[in-house]
Amino acid sequence: MKNSLEVFRKEKNISQEALGKAVGVSRQTIISLEKGKYNPSLELAFKLSKYFDKRIEEIFFYEE
């Protein structure tokens, strides 16, 4: 699974740490998500979706 998390985060000019605090996870979790080393729980995906005002499918997508 791939994601556009880093793109949306940079558009908002927010740090990984600030995003983590906003959605209730650590900076390390945000780093892992951005690098594609970790797939979010459904709850975290919804929190990120709400935070960025984007559909989950706009943030996370499957690409072979």
ABEGO torsion letter per residue (X at the ends): XBBAAAAAAAAAGBBAAAAAAAAGBBAAAAAAAAAGABBBBAAAAAAAAAAAGBBAAAABBBBX
